[in-house]
Amino acid sequence: PHWLEPQNVQNRVYIYQHQLHVIPLVHDVMNAKRKSIELVRTASIATLADTKIQRCIQTKLAQIAQNVLSVNPGSINHHSMM
Protein backbone atom coordinates (compact mmCIF):
# COMPACT_ATOMS: atom_id res chain seq x y z
CA PRO A 1 0.00 0.00 0.00
CA HIS A 2 1.02 3.61 -0.54
CA TRP A 3 1.24 4.24 3.22
CA LEU A 4 3.74 1.45 3.87
CA GLU A 5 7.17 2.96 4.50
CA PRO A 6 10.37 1.84 6.21
CA GLN A 7 9.48 3.71 9.40
CA ASN A 8 6.15 1.86 9.87
CA VAL A 9 6.85 -1.57 8.38
CA GLN A 10 8.13 -3.27 11.56
CA ASN A 11 5.86 -6.19 12.58
CA ARG A 12 3.43 -5.23 9.82
CA VAL A 13 4.36 -7.38 6.79
CA TYR A 14 4.26 -11.19 6.87
CA ILE A 15 4.17 -14.15 4.54
CA TYR A 16 1.58 -16.58 5.87
CA GLN A 17 0.32 -19.65 4.02
CA HIS A 18 2.26 -18.63 0.90
CA GLN A 19 0.62 -15.21 0.71
CA LEU A 20 1.68 -11.70 1.62
CA HIS A 21 -0.17 -10.05 4.52
CA VAL A 22 0.00 -6.41 5.57
CA ILE A 23 -1.47 -5.25 8.88
CA PRO A 24 -3.29 -1.90 8.52
CA LEU A 25 -1.99 1.19 10.30
CA VAL A 26 -4.99 1.39 12.62
CA HIS A 27 -3.39 -1.46 14.59
CA ASP A 28 -0.42 -0.50 16.74
CA VAL A 29 2.00 -3.36 16.21
CA MET A 30 5.38 -1.62 16.12
CA ASN A 31 6.55 -3.31 19.33
CA ALA A 32 4.12 -6.21 19.40
CA LYS A 33 5.27 -9.11 17.24
CA ARG A 34 2.96 -11.62 18.95
CA LYS A 35 -0.05 -9.34 18.39
CA SER A 36 0.91 -8.97 14.73
CA ILE A 37 1.20 -12.68 14.16
CA GLU A 38 -2.11 -13.30 15.89
CA LEU A 39 -3.86 -10.71 13.71
CA VAL A 40 -2.58 -12.40 10.57
CA ARG A 41 -3.26 -15.97 11.73
CA THR A 42 -6.78 -15.46 13.04
CA ALA A 43 -8.05 -13.49 10.05
CA SER A 44 -9.86 -11.20 12.49
CA ILE A 45 -8.97 -8.30 10.19
CA ALA A 46 -8.30 -8.09 6.47
CA THR A 47 -4.52 -8.44 6.10
CA LEU A 48 -4.20 -10.23 2.78
CA ALA A 49 -2.34 -8.05 0.26
CA ASP A 50 -4.02 -7.10 -2.99
CA THR A 51 -4.34 -9.78 -5.69
CA LYS A 52 -2.13 -7.78 -8.06
CA ILE A 53 0.63 -7.70 -5.46
CA GLN A 54 0.26 -11.44 -4.83
CA ARG A 55 0.55 -12.16 -8.58
CA CYS A 56 3.57 -9.89 -8.92
CA ILE A 57 5.37 -11.69 -6.09
CA GLN A 58 4.50 -15.14 -7.48
CA THR A 59 5.74 -14.13 -10.94
CA LYS A 60 9.01 -12.82 -9.54
CA LEU A 61 9.56 -15.95 -7.44
CA ALA A 62 8.88 -18.14 -10.49
CA GLN A 63 11.44 -16.14 -12.48
CA ILE A 64 14.02 -16.52 -9.74
CA ALA A 65 13.36 -20.27 -9.54
CA GLN A 66 13.69 -20.57 -13.32
CA ASN A 67 17.01 -18.68 -13.23
CA VAL A 68 18.33 -20.92 -10.47
CA LEU A 69 17.38 -24.03 -12.42
CA SER A 70 18.93 -22.73 -15.63
CA VAL A 71 22.22 -22.04 -13.84
CA ASN A 72 22.21 -25.25 -11.80
CA PRO A 73 19.76 -27.85 -13.20
CA GLY A 74 20.61 -30.36 -10.47
CA SER A 75 19.49 -28.00 -7.70
CA ILE A 76 15.87 -29.12 -7.91
CA ASN A 77 16.80 -32.41 -6.21
CA HIS A 78 19.22 -30.86 -3.75
CA HIS A 79 17.11 -31.67 -0.68
CA SER A 80 15.38 -34.80 -1.88
CA MET A 81 15.98 -38.08 -0.12
CA MET A 82 17.09 -41.12 -2.09
GROMACS elastic network, one bead per residue, 0.5 to 0.9 nm:
[ bonds ]
;  ai    aj funct       b0    kb
    1     4     6  0.55702   500
    1     5     6  0.89668   500
    1    22     6  0.84853   500
    1    49     6  0.83907   500
    1    50     6  0.86905   500
    2     5     6  0.79768   500
    3     8     6  0.86019   500
    3    25     6  0.83510   500
    4     7     6  0.82868   500
    4     8     6  0.64842   500
    4     9     6  0.62537   500
    4    12     6  0.89507   500
    4    22     6  0.88576   500
    4    25     6  0.86126   500
    5     8     6  0.55765   500
    5     9     6  0.59727   500
    6     9     6  0.53627   500
    6    10     6  0.77259   500
    7    10     6  0.74326   500
    8    11     6  0.85011   500
    8    12     6  0.75997   500
    8    25     6  0.81792   500
    8    30     6  0.71926   500
    9    12     6  0.52131   500
    9    13     6  0.65197   500
    9    22     6  0.88397   500
    9    30     6  0.78737   500
   10    13     6  0.73354   500
   10    29     6  0.77044   500
   10    30     6  0.55797   500
   10    31     6  0.79383   500
   10    33     6  0.86373   500
   11    14     6  0.77527   500
   11    23     6  0.82690   500
   11    29     6  0.60113   500
   11    30     6  0.57999   500
   11    31     6  0.73725   500
   11    32     6  0.70330   500
   11    33     6  0.55308   500
   11    34     6  0.88582   500
   11    35     6  0.88628   500
   11    36     6  0.60721   500
   11    37     6  0.81469   500
   12    21     6  0.80225   500
   12    22     6  0.55869   500
   12    24     6  0.76129   500
   12    25     6  0.84166   500
   12    29     6  0.68113   500
   12    30     6  0.75175   500
   12    33     6  0.85719   500
   12    36     6  0.66642   500
   12    37     6  0.89063   500
   13    20     6  0.72498   500
   13    21     6  0.57310   500
   13    23     6  0.65483   500
   13    36     6  0.87955   500
   13    47     6  0.89718   500
   14    19     6  0.82123   500
   14    20     6  0.58711   500
   14    21     6  0.51438   500
   14    22     6  0.65312   500
   14    23     6  0.84894   500
   14    36     6  0.88206   500
   14    37     6  0.80436   500
   14    40     6  0.78685   500
   15    18     6  0.60813   500
   15    19     6  0.53292   500
   15    21     6  0.59657   500
   15    22     6  0.88511   500
   16    19     6  0.54256   500
   16    20     6  0.64687   500
   16    21     6  0.68926   500
   16    40     6  0.75417   500
   16    41     6  0.76297   500
   17    20     6  0.84164   500
   19    48     6  0.72353   500
   19    49     6  0.77597   500
   19    54     6  0.67075   500
   20    47     6  0.83195   500
   20    48     6  0.61695   500
   20    49     6  0.55967   500
   20    50     6  0.86607   500
   20    53     6  0.81981   500
   20    54     6  0.66138   500
   20    57     6  0.85493   500
   21    40     6  0.69248   500
   21    46     6  0.85894   500
   21    49     6  0.51754   500
   21    50     6  0.89407   500
   22    40     6  0.82266   500
   22    46     6  0.85215   500
   22    48     6  0.63306   500
   22    49     6  0.60269   500
   23    26     6  0.83925   500
   23    27     6  0.71140   500
   23    29     6  0.83313   500
   23    36     6  0.73291   500
   23    39     6  0.76673   500
   23    40     6  0.74295   500
   23    45     6  0.81936   500
   23    46     6  0.77741   500
   23    47     6  0.52105   500
   23    48     6  0.83327   500
   24    27     6  0.60804   500
   24    28     6  0.88209   500
   24    45     6  0.87103   500
   24    46     6  0.82180   500
   24    47     6  0.70766   500
   25    28     6  0.68474   500
   25    29     6  0.84596   500
   27    30     6  0.89025   500
   27    36     6  0.86533   500
   28    31     6  0.79486   500
   28    32     6  0.77639   500
   28    36     6  0.88105   500
   29    33     6  0.66983   500
   29    34     6  0.87548   500
   29    35     6  0.66904   500
   29    36     6  0.59094   500
   30    33     6  0.75760   500
   30    36     6  0.87191   500
   31    35     6  0.89886   500
   32    35     6  0.53130   500
   32    36     6  0.63046   500
   32    37     6  0.88224   500
   33    36     6  0.50351   500
   33    37     6  0.62295   500
   33    38     6  0.85961   500
   34    37     6  0.52109   500
   34    38     6  0.61532   500
   34    39     6  0.86439   500
   35    38     6  0.51125   500
   35    39     6  0.61850   500
   35    40     6  0.87703   500
   36    39     6  0.51748   500
   36    40     6  0.64242   500
   36    41     6  0.86815   500
   37    40     6  0.52262   500
   37    41     6  0.60553   500
   37    42     6  0.85256   500
   38    41     6  0.50797   500
   38    42     6  0.58823   500
   38    43     6  0.83318   500
   38    44     6  0.87250   500
   39    42     6  0.56172   500
   39    43     6  0.62180   500
   39    44     6  0.61472   500
   39    45     6  0.66586   500
   39    46     6  0.88909   500
   39    47     6  0.79677   500
   40    43     6  0.55992   500
   40    44     6  0.76266   500
   40    45     6  0.76015   500
   40    46     6  0.82543   500
   40    47     6  0.62801   500
   40    48     6  0.82490   500
   41    44     6  0.81785   500
   42    45     6  0.80129   500
   43    46     6  0.64886   500
   43    47     6  0.73194   500
   43    48     6  0.88569   500
   44    47     6  0.87692   500
   46    49     6  0.86027   500
   48    51     6  0.84785   500
   48    54     6  0.89024   500
   49    52     6  0.83342   500
   49    53     6  0.64585   500
   49    54     6  0.66519   500
   50    53     6  0.53028   500
   50    54     6  0.63745   500
   50    55     6  0.88193   500
   51    55     6  0.61650   500
   51    56     6  0.85505   500
   52    55     6  0.51621   500
   52    56     6  0.61406   500
   52    57     6  0.86860   500
   53    56     6  0.50392   500
   53    57     6  0.62244   500
   53    58     6  0.86244   500
   54    57     6  0.52634   500
   54    58     6  0.62167   500
   54    59     6  0.86315   500
   55    58     6  0.50714   500
   55    59     6  0.60270   500
   55    60     6  0.85355   500
   56    59     6  0.51692   500
   56    60     6  0.62044   500
   56    61     6  0.86411   500
   57    60     6  0.51374   500
   57    61     6  0.61213   500
   57    62     6  0.85548   500
   58    61     6  0.51208   500
   58    62     6  0.60994   500
   58    63     6  0.86134   500
   59    62     6  0.51174   500
   59    63     6  0.62398   500
   59    64     6  0.87021   500
   60    63     6  0.50617   500
   60    64     6  0.62333   500
   60    65     6  0.86304   500
   61    64     6  0.50511   500
   61    65     6  0.61270   500
   61    66     6  0.85381   500
   62    65     6  0.50514   500
   62    66     6  0.60849   500
   62    67     6  0.85928   500
   63    66     6  0.50381   500
   63    67     6  0.61658   500
   63    68     6  0.86213   500
   64    67     6  0.50769   500
   64    68     6  0.61970   500
   64    69     6  0.86500   500
   65    68     6  0.50896   500
   65    69     6  0.62101   500
   65    70     6  0.86104   500
   66    69     6  0.51390   500
   66    70     6  0.61229   500
   66    71     6  0.86741   500
   67    70     6  0.50845   500
   67    71     6  0.62353   500
   67    72     6  0.85033   500
   68    71     6  0.52741   500
   68    72     6  0.59686   500
   68    73     6  0.75862   500
   68    75     6  0.76916   500
   68    76     6  0.89407   500
   69    72     6  0.50182   500
   69    74     6  0.73734   500
   69    75     6  0.65157   500
   69    76     6  0.69686   500
   70    73     6  0.57215   500
   71    75     6  0.89772   500
   72    75     6  0.56261   500
   72    76     6  0.83816   500
   73    76     6  0.66928   500
   73    77     6  0.88606   500
   74    77     6  0.60707   500
   74    78     6  0.68773   500
   75    79     6  0.82730   500
   76    79     6  0.77633   500
   76    80     6  0.82962   500
   77    80     6  0.51436   500
   77    81     6  0.83580   500
   78    81     6  0.86992   500
